[in-house]
């Protein structure tokens, strides 16, 4: 029987990412997925699904800028299609770097 070891975490970071689904940058998500997926046919399909989410909820989304932002990025397609099976999975992929950042940079208290 395999020895399974699990690290228990002693903290939870609770946060709310305002207007997340309409703000997802297609190029950033495409690049994150392309780092793991080598099949061009699958990437083509991913791009078609991403295109279906372009400008999702744009009436309710207000672009927020931070110091050092690439202002040309504001013109890139944004938005995840809400309600299909990919949106929740892709949200996890997109936020995974944030999760790793928090684990490494924010010490336990």
MOPAC internal coordinates of N, CA, C and O (Angstrom, degrees):
PM7 1SCF
backbone

  N    0.0000 0     0.00 0     0.00 0    0    0    0
  C    1.4505 1     0.00 0     0.00 0    1    0    0
  C    1.5347 1   108.36 1     0.00 0    2    1    0
  O    1.2310 1   120.52 1   -43.33 1    3    2    1
  N    1.3130 1   116.62 1   136.67 1    3    2    1
  C    1.4653 1   121.94 1  -178.11 1    5    3    2
  C    1.5210 1   110.71 1   -72.17 1    6    5    3
  O    1.2310 1   121.46 1   -37.17 1    7    6    5
  N    1.3288 1   114.81 1   142.83 1    7    6    5
  C    1.4577 1   120.59 1   175.86 1    9    7    6
  C    1.5213 1   108.16 1   -86.27 1   10    9    7
  O    1.2310 1   120.50 1   -65.78 1   11   10    9
  N    1.3155 1   116.66 1   114.22 1   11   10    9
  C    1.4612 1   120.97 1  -179.67 1   13   11   10
  C    1.5227 1   109.06 1  -102.63 1   14   13   11
  O    1.2310 1   120.91 1   -57.14 1   15   14   13
  N    1.3094 1   115.87 1   122.86 1   15   14   13
  C    1.4602 1   121.26 1   177.72 1   17   15   14
  C    1.5180 1   108.65 1  -114.29 1   18   17   15
  O    1.2310 1   121.12 1   -48.19 1   19   18   17
  N    1.2990 1   115.47 1   131.81 1   19   18   17
  C    1.4536 1   120.15 1   179.19 1   21   19   18
  C    1.5143 1   109.45 1  -122.88 1   22   21   19
  O    1.2310 1   121.05 1   -46.05 1   23   22   21
  N    1.3176 1   115.59 1   133.95 1   23   22   21
  C    1.4560 1   120.39 1   175.88 1   25   23   22
  C    1.5225 1   107.34 1   -84.79 1   26   25   23
  O    1.2310 1   120.53 1   -51.82 1   27   26   25
  N    1.2827 1   116.59 1   128.18 1   27   26   25
  C    1.4573 1   119.21 1   177.23 1   29   27   26
  C    1.5191 1   108.36 1   -92.85 1   30   29   27
  O    1.2310 1   121.15 1   -43.65 1   31   30   29
  N    1.2961 1   115.40 1   136.35 1   31   30   29
  C    1.4593 1   121.03 1   179.17 1   33   31   30
  C    1.5137 1   108.96 1   -95.78 1   34   33   31
  O    1.2310 1   120.99 1   -40.26 1   35   34   33
  N    1.2992 1   115.71 1   139.74 1   35   34   33
  C    1.4568 1   119.64 1  -177.70 1   37   35   34
  C    1.5329 1   112.53 1  -103.25 1   38   37   35
  O    1.2310 1   120.67 1  -166.67 1   39   38   37
  N    1.3211 1   116.32 1    13.33 1   39   38   37
  C    1.4547 1   118.25 1   179.11 1   41   39   38
  C    1.5300 1   110.40 1  -148.22 1   42   41   39
  O    1.2310 1   121.94 1   -19.24 1   43   42   41
  N    1.3174 1   113.90 1   160.76 1   43   42   41
  C    1.4582 1   121.85 1   175.62 1   45   43   42
  C    1.5149 1   107.04 1  -135.16 1   46   45   43
  O    1.2310 1   120.48 1   -49.11 1   47   46   45
  N    1.2988 1   116.70 1   130.89 1   47   46   45
  C    1.4583 1   120.99 1   174.62 1   49   47   46
  C    1.5177 1   106.95 1   -99.50 1   50   49   47
  O    1.2310 1   120.99 1   -69.54 1   51   50   49
  N    1.2999 1   115.71 1   110.46 1   51   50   49
  C    1.4511 1   119.92 1   179.54 1   53   51   50
  C    1.5228 1   107.85 1   -99.18 1   54   53   51
  O    1.2310 1   121.12 1   -56.85 1   55   54   53
  N    1.3177 1   115.46 1   123.15 1   55   54   53
  C    1.4619 1   118.87 1   179.62 1   57   55   54
  C    1.5236 1   109.17 1  -148.75 1   58   57   55
  O    1.2310 1   121.60 1   -16.92 1   59   58   57
  N    1.3008 1   114.54 1   163.08 1   59   58   57
  C    1.4571 1   121.20 1   179.29 1   61   59   58
  C    1.5245 1   106.53 1  -125.52 1   62   61   59
  O    1.2310 1   120.56 1   -57.95 1   63   62   61
  N    1.3061 1   116.54 1   122.05 1   63   62   61
  C    1.4535 1   120.41 1   178.78 1   65   63   62
  C    1.5191 1   107.47 1   -92.63 1   66   65   63
  O    1.2310 1   121.68 1   -70.00 1   67   66   65
  N    1.3040 1   114.39 1   110.00 1   67   66   65
  C    1.4526 1   121.44 1  -174.85 1   69   67   66
  C    1.5209 1   110.69 1   -64.89 1   70   69   67
  O    1.2310 1   120.91 1   -49.39 1   71   70   69
  N    1.3194 1   115.86 1   130.61 1   71   70   69
  C    1.4638 1   123.60 1   175.11 1   73   71   70
  C    1.5325 1   111.45 1    53.60 1   74   73   71
  O    1.2310 1   120.38 1  -133.13 1   75   74   73
  N    1.3215 1   116.88 1    46.87 1   75   74   73
  C    1.4569 1   120.78 1  -173.93 1   77   75   74
  C    1.5238 1   113.11 1   -63.40 1   78   77   75
  O    1.2310 1   119.80 1   122.26 1   79   78   77
  N    1.3194 1   118.00 1   -57.74 1   79   78   77
  C    1.4655 1   120.36 1  -172.86 1   81   79   78
  C    1.5320 1   113.64 1   -59.59 1   82   81   79
  O    1.2310 1   118.77 1   138.14 1   83   82   81
  N    1.3281 1   119.94 1   -41.86 1   83   82   81
  C    1.4660 1   118.12 1   177.52 1   85   83   82
  C    1.5230 1   113.99 1   -72.59 1   86   85   83
  O    1.2310 1   119.80 1   165.91 1   87   86   85
  N    1.3394 1   117.98 1   -14.09 1   87   86   85
  C    1.4687 1   119.87 1  -174.85 1   89   87   86
  C    1.5275 1   113.86 1   -97.80 1   90   89   87
  O    1.2310 1   119.13 1   174.87 1   91   90   89
  N    1.3207 1   119.26 1    -5.13 1   91   90   89
  C    1.4605 1   121.42 1  -176.21 1   93   91   90
  C    1.5300 1   110.22 1   -64.71 1   94   93   91
  O    1.2310 1   121.00 1   -58.11 1   95   94   93
  N    1.3194 1   115.69 1   121.89 1   95   94   93
  C    1.4645 1   123.34 1  -178.78 1   97   95   94
  C    1.5328 1   108.61 1   -78.10 1   98   97   95
  O    1.2310 1   120.34 1   -59.33 1   99   98   97
  N    1.3370 1   116.95 1   120.67 1   99   98   97
  C    1.4634 1   121.56 1  -176.85 1  101   99   98
  C    1.5252 1   112.41 1   -60.87 1  102  101   99
  O    1.2310 1   119.81 1   139.94 1  103  102  101
  N    1.3197 1   117.97 1   -40.06 1  103  102  101
  C    1.4574 1   120.11 1  -178.01 1  105  103  102
  C    1.5281 1   111.32 1   -66.02 1  106  105  103
  O    1.2310 1   120.38 1   137.13 1  107  106  105
  N    1.3306 1   116.88 1   -42.87 1  107  106  105
  C    1.4676 1   119.48 1   178.78 1  109  107  106
  C    1.5223 1   111.04 1   -62.95 1  110  109  107
  O    1.2310 1   120.33 1   134.77 1  111  110  109
  N    1.3397 1   116.97 1   -45.23 1  111  110  109
  C    1.4558 1   119.87 1  -179.98 1  113  111  110
  C    1.5257 1   110.63 1   -65.73 1  114  113  111
  O    1.2310 1   120.21 1   137.86 1  115  114  113
  N    1.3236 1   117.20 1   -42.14 1  115  114  113
  C    1.4688 1   120.93 1   178.06 1  117  115  114
  C    1.5298 1   110.06 1   -56.95 1  118  117  115
  O    1.2310 1   120.25 1   134.37 1  119  118  117
  N    1.3288 1   117.12 1   -45.63 1  119  118  117
  C    1.4636 1   120.71 1  -178.86 1  121  119  118
  C    1.5253 1   112.17 1   -65.96 1  122  121  119
  O    1.2310 1   119.92 1   140.87 1  123  122  121
  N    1.3359 1   117.76 1   -39.13 1  123  122  121
  C    1.4601 1   120.61 1   176.90 1  125  123  122
  C    1.5269 1   110.67 1   -61.68 1  126  125  123
  O    1.2310 1   120.58 1   136.24 1  127  126  125
  N    1.3260 1   116.49 1   -43.76 1  127  126  125
  C    1.4607 1   120.35 1   180.00 1  129  127  126
  C    1.5251 1   111.48 1   -70.08 1  130  129  127
  O    1.2310 1   120.29 1   141.02 1  131  130  129
  N    1.3295 1   117.05 1   -38.98 1  131  130  129
  C    1.4703 1   121.13 1  -178.73 1  133  131  130
  C    1.5230 1   111.71 1   -65.32 1  134  133  131
  O    1.2310 1   120.03 1   155.40 1  135  134  133
  N    1.3308 1   117.55 1   -24.60 1  135  134  133
  C    1.4638 1   120.32 1   176.65 1  137  135  134
  C    1.5232 1   112.26 1   -66.49 1  138  137  135
  O    1.2310 1   120.35 1   157.82 1  139  138  137
  N    1.3210 1   116.93 1   -22.18 1  139  138  137
  C    1.4675 1   121.19 1  -177.84 1  141  139  138
  C    1.5254 1   113.15 1  -110.77 1  142  141  139
  O    1.2310 1   120.03 1   155.72 1  143  142  141
  N    1.3245 1   117.54 1   -24.28 1  143  142  141
  C    1.4691 1   121.53 1  -174.26 1  145  143  142
  C    1.5245 1   108.72 1  -109.27 1  146  145  143
  O    1.2310 1   120.79 1   -59.61 1  147  146  145
  N    1.3218 1   116.10 1   120.39 1  147  146  145
  C    1.4668 1   120.63 1  -176.77 1  149  147  146
  C    1.5263 1   113.33 1   -97.36 1  150  149  147
  O    1.2310 1   119.74 1   165.81 1  151  150  149
  N    1.3094 1   118.11 1   -14.19 1  151  150  149
  C    1.4604 1   122.33 1  -175.96 1  153  151  150
  C    1.5290 1   110.24 1   -79.86 1  154  153  151
  O    1.2310 1   120.43 1   -63.36 1  155  154  153
  N    1.3335 1   116.79 1   116.64 1  155  154  153
  C    1.4667 1   121.19 1  -178.91 1  157  155  154
  C    1.5250 1   112.54 1   -62.77 1  158  157  155
  O    1.2310 1   120.23 1   149.92 1  159  158  157
  N    1.3257 1   117.17 1   -30.08 1  159  158  157
  C    1.4733 1   119.87 1   179.35 1  161  159  158
  C    1.5175 1   111.06 1   -67.99 1  162  161  159
  O    1.2310 1   120.75 1   141.34 1  163  162  161
  N    1.3185 1   116.17 1   -38.66 1  163  162  161
  C    1.4657 1   120.09 1   177.86 1  165  163  162
  C    1.5264 1   109.72 1   -68.47 1  166  165  163
  O    1.2310 1   120.34 1   138.92 1  167  166  165
  N    1.3341 1   116.96 1   -41.08 1  167  166  165
  C    1.4691 1   119.62 1   178.23 1  169  167  166
  C    1.5251 1   110.89 1   -64.49 1  170  169  167
  O    1.2310 1   120.07 1   144.62 1  171  170  169
  N    1.3294 1   117.48 1   -35.38 1  171  170  169
  C    1.4679 1   120.82 1   176.33 1  173  171  170
  C    1.5239 1   109.40 1   -61.63 1  174  173  171
  O    1.2310 1   120.53 1   134.81 1  175  174  173
  N    1.3342 1   116.60 1   -45.19 1  175  174  173
  C    1.4649 1   120.91 1   179.29 1  177  175  174
  C    1.5269 1   110.83 1   -63.48 1  178  177  175
  O    1.2310 1   120.43 1   138.42 1  179  178  177
  N    1.3090 1   116.77 1   -41.58 1  179  178  177
  C    1.4687 1   121.06 1   177.65 1  181  179  178
  C    1.5213 1   110.26 1   -59.52 1  182  181  179
  O    1.2310 1   120.35 1   136.19 1  183  182  181
  N    1.3180 1   116.93 1   -43.81 1  183  182  181
  C    1.4697 1   120.26 1   179.18 1  185  183  182
  C    1.5235 1   111.37 1   -62.18 1  186  185  183
  O    1.2310 1   119.84 1   142.22 1  187  186  185
  N    1.3366 1   117.91 1   -37.78 1  187  186  185
  C    1.4662 1   120.29 1   178.98 1  189  187  186
  C    1.5347 1   110.43 1   -66.18 1  190  189  187
  O    1.2310 1   120.55 1   138.91 1  191  190  189
  N    1.3222 1   116.55 1   -41.09 1  191  190  189
  C    1.4675 1   119.97 1   178.60 1  193  191  190
  C    1.5240 1   110.30 1   -66.05 1  194  193  191
  O    1.2310 1   120.58 1   138.28 1  195  194  193
  N    1.3308 1   116.49 1   -41.72 1  195  194  193
  C    1.4696 1   119.86 1   177.43 1  197  195  194
  C    1.5204 1   110.89 1   -60.63 1  198  197  195
  O    1.2310 1   120.42 1   137.45 1  199  198  197
  N    1.3180 1   116.80 1   -42.55 1  199  198  197
  C    1.4666 1   120.23 1   179.32 1  201  199  198
  C    1.5209 1   111.50 1   -59.36 1  202  201  199
  O    1.2310 1   119.96 1   147.83 1  203  202  201
  N    1.3253 1   117.68 1   -32.17 1  203  202  201
  C    1.4643 1   120.21 1   179.61 1  205  203  202
  C    1.5280 1   111.76 1   -68.58 1  206  205  203
  O    1.2310 1   120.15 1   161.74 1  207  206  205
  N    1.3340 1   117.31 1   -18.26 1  207  206  205
  C    1.4540 1   120.51 1   178.31 1  209  207  206
  C    1.5107 1   113.97 1   -97.49 1  210  209  207
  O    1.2310 1   120.40 1  -179.78 1  211  210  209
  N    1.3481 1   116.85 1     0.22 1  211  210  209
  C    1.4645 1   120.67 1  -178.48 1  213  211  210
  C    1.5180 1   110.78 1   -56.50 1  214  213  211
  O    1.2310 1   121.08 1   -52.83 1  215  214  213
  N    1.3074 1   115.53 1   127.17 1  215  214  213
  C    1.4583 1   124.78 1   178.44 1  217  215  214
  C    1.5233 1   113.45 1    63.91 1  218  217  215
  O    1.2310 1   120.63 1  -149.52 1  219  218  217
  N    1.3401 1   116.40 1    30.48 1  219  218  217
  C    1.4566 1   120.48 1   174.59 1  221  219  218
  C    1.5224 1   108.39 1   -62.70 1  222  221  219
  O    1.2310 1   120.46 1   -50.89 1  223  222  221
  N    1.2907 1   116.72 1   129.11 1  223  222  221
  C    1.4690 1   123.64 1   177.49 1  225  223  222
  C    1.5260 1   113.29 1    55.02 1  226  225  223
  O    1.2310 1   119.73 1  -145.17 1  227  226  225
  N    1.3335 1   118.13 1    34.83 1  227  226  225
  C    1.4666 1   119.88 1  -177.77 1  229  227  226
  C    1.5190 1   112.04 1   -62.97 1  230  229  227
  O    1.2310 1   120.07 1   153.44 1  231  230  229
  N    1.3231 1   117.46 1   -26.56 1  231  230  229
  C    1.4654 1   119.93 1   178.68 1  233  231  230
  C    1.5320 1   111.22 1   -64.59 1  234  233  231
  O    1.2310 1   120.82 1   152.32 1  235  234  233
  N    1.3357 1   116.03 1   -27.68 1  235  234  233
  C    1.4502 1   120.47 1  -176.54 1  237  235  234
  C    1.5282 1   113.05 1  -100.91 1  238  237  235
  O    1.2310 1   120.29 1   176.04 1  239  238  237
  N    1.3276 1   117.06 1    -3.96 1  239  238  237
  C    1.4750 1   120.32 1  -175.20 1  241  239  238
  C    1.5138 1   110.37 1  -104.25 1  242  241  239
  O    1.2310 1   121.19 1   -49.77 1  243  242  241
  N    1.3224 1   115.32 1   130.23 1  243  242  241
  C    1.4576 1   121.67 1   176.00 1  245  243  242
  C    1.5185 1   107.86 1  -117.94 1  246  245  243
  O    1.2310 1   120.44 1   -59.77 1  247  246  245
  N    1.3222 1   116.77 1   120.23 1  247  246  245
  C    1.4692 1   122.04 1  -177.98 1  249  247  246
  C    1.5199 1   109.44 1   -61.35 1  250  249  247
  O    1.2310 1   120.68 1   -45.50 1  251  250  249
  N    1.3243 1   116.30 1   134.50 1  251  250  249
  C    1.4592 1   122.69 1   178.76 1  253  251  250
  C    1.5180 1   107.24 1  -114.65 1  254  253  251
  O    1.2310 1   120.50 1   -49.78 1  255  254  253
  N    1.3111 1   116.64 1   130.22 1  255  254  253
  C    1.4583 1   122.12 1  -179.37 1  257  255  254
  C    1.5204 1   110.30 1  -109.01 1  258  257  255
  O    1.2310 1   121.25 1   -34.42 1  259  258  257
  N    1.3319 1   115.22 1   145.58 1  259  258  257
  C    1.4518 1   121.74 1   177.90 1  261  259  258
  C    1.5236 1   108.10 1  -125.26 1  262  261  259
  O    1.2310 1   119.97 1   -24.88 1  263  262  261
  N    1.3343 1   117.66 1   155.12 1  263  262  261
  C    1.4615 1   119.76 1   177.83 1  265  263  262
  C    1.5305 1   110.73 1   -55.15 1  266  265  263
  O    1.2310 1   120.56 1   -46.78 1  267  266  265
  N    1.3252 1   116.54 1   133.22 1  267  266  265
  C    1.4550 1   121.64 1   179.72 1  269  267  266
  C    1.5122 1   114.57 1    89.46 1  270  269  267
  O    1.2310 1   120.08 1   177.35 1  271  270  269
  N    1.3328 1   117.45 1    -2.65 1  271  270  269
  C    1.4666 1   120.07 1   178.88 1  273  271  270
  C    1.5182 1   111.19 1   -63.95 1  274  273  271
  O    1.2310 1   121.25 1   -32.92 1  275  274  273
  N    1.3112 1   115.22 1   147.08 1  275  274  273
  C    1.4641 1   122.24 1   172.55 1  277  275  274
  C    1.5314 1   106.69 1   -78.69 1  278  277  275
  O    1.2310 1   120.39 1   -72.51 1  279  278  277
  N    1.3188 1   116.87 1   107.49 1  279  278  277
  C    1.4631 1   119.80 1  -175.45 1  281  279  278
  C    1.5247 1   112.55 1   -67.25 1  282  281  279
  O    1.2310 1   119.97 1   159.10 1  283  282  281
  N    1.3358 1   117.66 1   -20.90 1  283  282  281
  C    1.4623 1   119.79 1   175.96 1  285  283  282
  C    1.5261 1   110.99 1   -71.95 1  286  285  283
  O    1.2310 1   120.59 1   156.32 1  287  286  285
  N    1.3217 1   116.49 1   -23.68 1  287  286  285
  C    1.4699 1   120.67 1   179.46 1  289  287  286
  C    1.5240 1   111.35 1   -64.32 1  290  289  287
  O    1.2310 1   120.45 1   156.12 1  291  290  289
  N    1.3250 1   116.74 1   -23.88 1  291  290  289
  C    1.4625 1   119.84 1   179.99 1  293  291  290
  C    1.5199 1   111.48 1   -62.36 1  294  293  291
  O    1.2310 1   119.99 1   156.44 1  295  294  293
  N    1.3213 1   117.63 1   -23.56 1  295  294  293
  C    1.4698 1   121.32 1  -178.52 1  297  295  294
  C    1.5246 1   113.33 1   -90.69 1  298  297  295
  O    1.2310 1   120.13 1   175.97 1  299  298  297
  N    1.3326 1   117.36 1    -4.03 1  299  298  297
  C    1.4670 1   120.13 1   179.41 1  301  299  298
  C    1.5277 1   109.88 1   -76.20 1  302  301  299
  O    1.2310 1   120.45 1   -27.17 1  303  302  301
  N    1.3361 1   116.74 1   152.83 1  303  302  301
  C    1.4750 1   119.92 1   177.96 1  305  303  302
  C    1.5229 1   111.24 1   -60.63 1  306  305  303
  O    1.2310 1   121.29 1   -37.40 1  307  306  305
  N    1.3187 1   115.14 1   142.60 1  307  306  305
  C    1.4607 1   122.49 1  -179.40 1  309  307  306
  C    1.5209 1   109.82 1  -138.07 1  310  309  307
  O    1.2310 1   121.51 1   -21.80 1  311  310  309
  N    1.3138 1   114.72 1   158.20 1  311  310  309
  C    1.4528 1   121.70 1   172.72 1  313  311  310
  C    1.5117 1   112.79 1   110.62 1  314  313  311
  O    1.2310 1   121.37 1   -45.51 1  315  314  313
  N    1.3329 1   114.98 1   134.49 1  315  314  313
  C    1.4597 1   120.90 1   174.95 1  317  315  314
  C    1.5215 1   108.50 1  -103.37 1  318  317  315
  O    1.2310 1   120.62 1   -40.26 1  319  318  317
  N    1.3330 1   116.42 1   139.74 1  319  318  317
  C    1.4649 1   118.31 1   175.40 1  321  319  318
  C    1.5262 1   108.85 1   -64.81 1  322  321  319
  O    1.2310 1   120.51 1   -53.73 1  323  322  321
  N    1.3034 1   116.62 1   126.27 1  323  322  321
  C    1.4606 1   121.44 1  -176.38 1  325  323  322
  C    1.5299 1   107.84 1   -92.54 1  326  325  323
  O    1.2310 1   120.97 1   -44.68 1  327  326  325
  N    1.3155 1   115.76 1   135.32 1  327  326  325
  C    1.4554 1   120.20 1   174.57 1  329  327  326
  C    1.5196 1   114.29 1   104.12 1  330  329  327
  O    1.2310 1   119.72 1   164.02 1  331  330  329
  N    1.3281 1   118.14 1   -15.98 1  331  330  329
  C    1.4626 1   116.37 1   175.58 1  333  331  330
  C    1.5255 1   108.72 1   -90.50 1  334  333  331
  O    1.2310 1   120.36 1    -9.71 1  335  334  333
  N    1.3061 1   116.92 1   170.29 1  335  334  333
  C    1.4626 1   120.74 1  -173.34 1  337  335  334
  C    1.5197 1   113.57 1   -71.92 1  338  337  335
  O    1.2310 1   119.79 1   161.87 1  339  338  337
  N    1.3182 1   118.01 1   -18.13 1  339  338  337
  C    1.4598 1   120.04 1  -177.82 1  341  339  338
  C    1.5192 1   113.25 1   -79.72 1  342  341  339
  O    1.2310 1   119.45 1   152.43 1  343  342  341
  N    1.3174 1   118.66 1   -27.57 1  343  342  341
  C    1.4646 1   120.45 1  -170.48 1  345  343  342
  C    1.5277 1   112.88 1   -61.11 1  346  345  343
  O    1.2310 1   119.21 1   136.77 1  347  346  345
  N    1.3277 1   119.11 1   -43.23 1  347  346  345
  C    1.4609 1   120.59 1  -179.94 1  349  347  346
  C    1.5303 1   111.26 1   -68.44 1  350  349  347
  O    1.2310 1   120.50 1   138.59 1  351  350  349
  N    1.3315 1   116.65 1   -41.41 1  351  350  349
  C    1.4620 1   120.06 1   178.82 1  353  351  350
  C    1.5240 1   110.34 1   -64.02 1  354  353  351
  O    1.2310 1   120.33 1   133.53 1  355  354  353
  N    1.3297 1   116.97 1   -46.47 1  355  354  353
  C    1.4541 1   120.54 1  -178.98 1  357  355  354
  C    1.5219 1   111.54 1   -66.43 1  358  357  355
  O    1.2310 1   120.04 1   149.32 1  359  358  357
  N    1.3273 1   117.52 1   -30.68 1  359  358  357
  C    1.4688 1   120.11 1   175.21 1  361  359  358
  C    1.5260 1   109.53 1   -62.33 1  362  361  359
  O    1.2310 1   120.26 1   140.01 1  363  362  361
  N    1.3307 1   117.11 1   -39.99 1  363  362  361
  C    1.4693 1   120.63 1   177.43 1  365  363  362
  C    1.5198 1   111.00 1   -65.85 1  366  365  363
  O    1.2310 1   119.98 1   138.74 1  367  366  365
  N    1.3228 1   117.65 1   -41.26 1  367  366  365
  C    1.4654 1   121.58 1   178.06 1  369  367  366
  C    1.5238 1   109.95 1   -62.39 1  370  369  367
  O    1.2310 1   120.57 1   134.72 1  371  370  369
  N    1.3230 1   116.52 1   -45.28 1  371  370  369
  C    1.4645 1   122.77 1  -176.43 1  373  371  370
  C    1.5279 1   111.44 1   -65.14 1  374  373  371
  O    1.2310 1   120.87 1   142.62 1  375  374  373
  N    1.3392 1   115.95 1   -37.38 1  375  374  373
  C    1.4632 1   120.14 1  -176.52 1  377  375  374
  C    1.5248 1   113.50 1   -91.06 1  378  377  375
  O    1.2310 1   119.76 1   174.45 1  379  378  377
  N    1.3281 1   118.06 1    -5.55 1  379  378  377
  C    1.4571 1   121.21 1  -179.62 1  381  379  378
  C    1.5379 1   112.55 1   -56.38 1  382  381  379
  O    1.2310 1   118.70 1   135.98 1  383  382  381
  N    1.3390 1   120.09 1   -44.02 1  383  382  381
  C    1.4729 1   118.94 1   176.83 1  385  383  382
  C    1.5382 1   112.96 1   -59.60 1  386  385  383
  O    1.2310 1   120.17 1   144.52 1  387  386  385
  N    1.3319 1   117.28 1   -35.48 1  387  386  385
  C    1.4675 1   120.07 1   176.54 1  389  387  386
  C    1.5230 1   110.07 1   -64.84 1  390  389  387
  O    1.2310 1   120.54 1   137.65 1  391  390  389
  N    1.3113 1   116.57 1   -42.35 1  391  390  389
  C    1.4591 1   121.29 1   178.88 1  393  391  390
  C    1.5248 1   110.81 1   -59.16 1  394  393  391
  O    1.2310 1   120.44 1   134.57 1  395  394  393
  N    1.3220 1   116.77 1   -45.43 1  395  394  393
  C    1.4674 1   120.54 1   178.88 1  397  395  394
  C    1.5272 1   111.50 1   -66.40 1  398  397  395
  O    1.2310 1   120.28 1   141.40 1  399  398  397
  N    1.3201 1   117.06 1   -38.60 1  399  398  397
  C    1.4625 1   121.06 1   177.28 1  401  399  398
  C    1.5211 1   110.59 1   -59.93 1  402  401  399
  O    1.2310 1   120.56 1   133.56 1  403  402  401
  N    1.3159 1   116.54 1   -46.44 1  403  402  401
  C    1.4679 1   121.04 1  -178.77 1  405  403  402
  C    1.5244 1   110.10 1   -63.12 1  406  405  403
  O    1.2310 1   120.01 1   138.06 1  407  406  405
  N    1.3342 1   117.58 1   -41.94 1  407  406  405
  C    1.4668 1   120.40 1  -178.63 1  409  407  406
  C    1.5291 1   111.26 1   -64.05 1  410  409  407
  O    1.2310 1   120.12 1   144.69 1  411  410  409
  N    1.3259 1   117.38 1   -35.31 1  411  410  409
  C    1.4625 1   121.08 1  -174.97 1  413  411  410
  C    1.5237 1   111.69 1   -88.38 1  414  413  411
  O    1.2310 1   120.12 1   139.43 1  415  414  413
  N    1.3286 1   117.38 1   -40.57 1  415  414  413
  C    1.4618 1   120.28 1  -169.14 1  417  415  414
  C    1.5168 1   115.30 1   -95.43 1  418  417  415
  O    1.2310 1   119.93 1   158.63 1  419  418  417
  N    1.3143 1   117.75 1   -21.37 1  419  418  417
  C    1.4653 1   119.12 1  -179.42 1  421  419  418
  C    1.5277 1   108.07 1  -104.22 1  422  421  419
  O    1.2310 1   120.46 1   -68.97 1  423  422  421
  N    1.3306 1   116.72 1   111.03 1  423  422  421
  C    1.4641 1   119.34 1  -177.28 1  425  423  422
  C    1.5232 1   111.71 1   -69.74 1  426  425  423
  O    1.2310 1   121.68 1   -27.66 1  427  426  425
  N    1.3299 1   114.39 1   152.34 1  427  426  425
  C    1.4709 1   119.59 1   174.85 1  429  427  426
  C    1.5120 1   108.97 1   -67.69 1  430  429  427
  O    1.2310 1   120.90 1   -34.02 1  431  430  429
  N    1.3175 1   115.88 1   145.98 1  431  430  429
  C    1.4594 1   121.21 1  -179.16 1  433  431  430
  C    1.5177 1   109.94 1  -115.16 1  434  433  431
  O    1.2310 1   120.10 1   180.00 1  435  434  433

